Amino acid sequence: MPVGESDATIDHAARVRGAWLGRISGCMLGKPVEMLSMMSGRVALDAYLADAGVTELRDYVPYLADSGVAGLLPNACLGGITCAIPDDDINYTVLALMLLEERGFDFTTDDVGRAWLRYLPGGMTFTAEREAYARMLADVGMGFTFGAPPEFDLAECSDNPFNDWIGAQIRADLYGWVAPGQPELAAELARRDAALSHRDEGVYGAQFVAAAGAGLAGGASNGATVGALWGLTGRPIPTHWTEPWDGRVQVTLAGVGELDVDDLVHRTLAVRPA
């Protein structure tokens, strides 16, 4: 089926649930070694897994107390998980949902900036997002959070050394989930969000992730199957990925603490384009 069409026989609710489960499980899987692989590369990651006795990883990362890596996050390691602990990646997925609930599908990049300042702790932003956040705090004006126009061109926030990194892609998933069979709409939503902090390839990557998600959510059989996109294909998420955190999702957003994945699925399905 072409990507731009939606199959009426597809169980969209099941695919959205699979997307949330895959998104959160994938985040928890990589969390203990995220900085190791980023800062020291594949060789260091392989060495860690070899020391843990899992050169072929089929479950969560084992805990090595003296490693200085996963040892810092035992509650994200095999045997130590009781819930999905806070992570900036999941913060952005939940924040995108909150933005759509509050502003609808006509939200602007200004609305994205206001949502960041209202809900997102600055200490949970990194690279391009932190640069954009800091610029807003410095120059956007006291009234911006409450609806006043910015006191400078908000597009300047994306003039930063990280504006072609993957941060905007991390923020884009949900825009595909809520637009099944409408990749153009999903890509446009992702563009407005990404434009706050990214340019060029940084924006295009976000648009691709959102469009692929929209196609798969609508029943398309082609497209990438990475992270949350695995769940959107309709393939079952392995239970040993989801049982440890038991549907409990913690975020660090103002006024939001622990969430339930079933509630997130329900809220996502309730947000649909007019």
C-alpha positions in Angstrom: 0.0 0.0 0.0 1.4 3.5 -0.8 2.7 5.5 2.1 0.2 8.3 1.6 -2.8 6.1 2.1 -4.4 4.6 5.3 -5.7 1.1 5.5 -9.1 1.1 7.2 -8.5 -2.4 8.4 -5.4 -1.5 10.4 -5.9 -1.4 14.2 -4.5 2.1 14.8 -4.8 1.8 18.6 -2.7 -1.3 18.6 0.0 0.4 16.5 0.0 3.5 18.7 0.4 1.3 21.7 3.2 -0.6 20.1 4.9 2.7 19.2 4.8 3.9 22.8 6.0 0.5 24.1 8.8 0.4 21.5 9.8 4.0 22.1 10.1 3.7 25.9 11.7 0.2 25.8 14.2 1.3 23.2 15.1 4.4 25.3 15.6 2.3 28.4 17.7 -0.3 26.5 20.3 2.3 25.4 20.2 4.6 28.4 22.9 2.9 30.5 25.5 3.1 27.8 24.3 6.1 25.8 27.3 8.3 26.8 29.8 5.5 26.5 28.9 4.9 22.9 28.7 8.6 22.1 31.9 9.7 23.8 34.1 6.6 23.3 32.6 4.8 20.3 31.8 1.3 19.3 35.0 -0.3 20.6 34.3 0.9 24.1 30.7 -0.2 23.9 31.7 -3.7 22.7 34.2 -4.0 25.5 31.6 -3.2 28.1 29.2 -5.7 26.7 32.0 -8.3 26.5 32.8 -7.7 30.2 29.2 -8.2 31.0 29.1 -11.5 29.1 26.5 -10.4 26.5 28.3 -9.8 23.2 24.9 -10.6 21.6 22.6 -8.3 23.5 19.0 -9.8 23.6 17.8 -8.0 26.8 18.5 -4.9 28.8 22.1 -4.0 29.5 23.5 -5.8 32.5 24.7 -3.9 35.6 28.5 -3.6 36.2 28.9 -1.7 39.4 32.5 -0.7 38.9 32.2 0.4 35.3 31.4 4.0 35.8 28.9 3.7 33.0 25.9 1.5 33.5 27.0 1.6 37.2 25.6 5.1 37.3 22.2 4.0 36.3 21.4 0.6 38.0 17.7 1.4 37.7 18.1 1.3 33.9 19.9 -2.1 33.9 18.8 -5.7 33.7 17.3 -6.7 37.0 17.1 -3.1 38.4 14.2 -1.7 36.3 10.9 -1.0 38.1 9.7 1.8 35.9 10.9 3.8 32.9 13.1 6.4 34.5 13.2 10.0 33.3 14.9 10.7 30.0 15.0 13.7 27.7 13.9 11.6 24.7 10.6 10.6 26.4 10.2 14.1 27.8 9.9 15.4 24.2 7.4 12.8 23.1 5.1 13.6 26.0 5.7 17.3 25.5 4.6 17.0 21.8 1.4 15.3 23.0 0.8 18.1 25.5 1.4 20.7 22.8 -1.1 19.1 20.5 -3.7 18.8 23.3 -3.3 22.5 24.1 -2.8 24.1 20.7 -4.1 21.6 18.2 -2.6 20.9 14.8 -2.2 24.6 14.0 0.5 25.2 16.5 3.4 27.4 15.6 7.1 27.3 16.3 6.4 30.1 18.8 4.1 27.7 20.6 6.8 25.1 20.8 9.1 27.6 22.4 6.5 28.6 24.9 5.8 24.9 25.8 9.6 24.4 26.4 9.8 27.4 28.8 6.6 26.4 30.6 7.2 22.7 31.0 10.8 21.6 30.2 13.6 22.1 32.7 16.6 23.7 31.1 18.8 21.1 32.8 17.1 18.4 30.7 18.0 20.0 27.4 21.2 19.2 25.5 23.2 20.4 22.4 20.9 22.2 20.0 18.0 22.3 22.4 20.0 23.8 25.2 21.4 26.4 22.8 17.9 27.4 21.7 16.6 27.3 25.3 19.4 29.6 26.5 18.8 32.0 23.7 15.1 32.2 24.5 15.8 32.8 28.2 18.2 35.6 27.4 16.2 37.5 24.7 12.7 36.3 24.2 11.1 38.7 26.7 9.2 38.2 30.0 5.8 38.1 28.4 6.6 35.5 25.7 5.7 32.5 27.9 2.2 34.1 28.4 1.5 34.7 24.8 3.4 37.9 23.9 5.4 37.8 20.6 9.1 37.2 21.0 11.3 40.2 21.3 13.7 38.9 18.7 13.5 36.7 15.6 13.0 33.2 17.1 14.6 31.7 14.0 17.9 32.9 15.5 17.6 30.1 18.1 18.5 27.6 15.4 21.8 29.4 14.6 23.9 27.1 16.8 26.7 24.6 16.2 24.4 21.5 16.7 21.6 22.5 14.4 22.2 19.4 12.1 22.3 16.9 14.9 19.6 14.4 15.7 17.8 16.2 18.5 14.8 17.2 16.3 14.5 13.6 15.1 14.1 12.6 18.7 11.2 15.0 19.1 9.3 14.0 16.0 7.9 10.5 16.6 4.5 11.4 17.9 3.7 13.7 15.0 3.5 10.5 12.8 1.5 8.5 15.3 -1.3 11.1 15.3 -1.5 11.4 11.5 -1.9 7.8 10.2 -1.7 7.8 6.4 -0.9 11.5 6.3 2.9 11.8 6.0 2.8 15.3 4.6 0.9 16.5 7.6 3.3 14.6 10.0 6.3 16.1 8.2 4.9 19.6 8.5 4.2 19.2 12.2 7.8 18.0 12.7 9.1 20.9 10.7 7.5 23.5 12.9 8.8 21.8 16.0 12.3 21.2 14.6 12.7 24.8 13.4 13.1 26.1 16.9 16.5 24.5 17.3 17.6 22.9 14.0 18.2 23.8 10.3 18.6 21.9 7.0 19.5 18.2 7.6 18.5 18.5 11.2 15.0 19.5 10.1 14.8 17.0 7.2 15.7 14.1 9.5 12.8 15.0 11.8 10.4 15.2 8.9 11.5 11.8 7.7 10.9 10.2 11.1 7.5 11.7 11.4 6.5 10.9 7.8 7.7 7.3 8.2 5.7 6.9 11.4 2.5 8.3 9.7 2.9 5.8 6.9 3.4 2.9 9.2 0.6 4.0 11.5 -1.7 4.1 8.5 -0.8 0.5 7.5 2.0 1.1 4.9 4.3 -1.9 4.8 7.4 0.0 3.6 9.6 2.3 5.7 12.1 2.1 8.5 11.5 -0.1 11.5 13.7 1.5 14.0 12.8 2.3 17.7 9.1 3.2 18.0 8.6 2.4 14.3 8.9 -1.3 15.1 5.7 -1.1 17.1 4.0 0.9 14.3 4.6 -2.0 11.9 2.2 -4.1 14.0 4.9 -6.5 15.1 4.6 -7.5 18.7 6.9 -5.9 21.3 8.7 -8.6 23.2 7.2 -8.9 26.7 10.6 -9.1 28.3 11.2 -5.5 27.1 8.0 -4.2 28.6 7.4 -6.2 31.8 10.3 -4.7 33.8 8.8 -1.2 33.7 5.2 -2.4 33.9 3.6 0.6 32.1 5.1 3.2 34.4 6.8 6.1 32.7 8.5 8.9 34.6 9.2 12.3 33.0 10.7 15.6 34.3 8.1 18.1 33.0 6.6 20.8 35.1 3.4 19.5 36.7 3.9 16.0 35.4 5.4 13.1 37.3 4.7 9.5 36.6 2.5 8.5 33.7 0.8 5.3 32.7 1.4 4.0 29.2 -2.3 3.1 28.7 -3.2 6.7 29.5 -0.6 8.0 27.0 -2.1 5.7 24.3 -5.6 6.9 25.1 -4.5 10.6 24.9 -2.6 10.0 21.7 -5.6 8.4 20.0 -7.8 11.4 21.2 -5.6 13.8 19.3 -6.6 13.7 15.7 -6.5 16.2 12.9 -9.8 17.9 12.0 
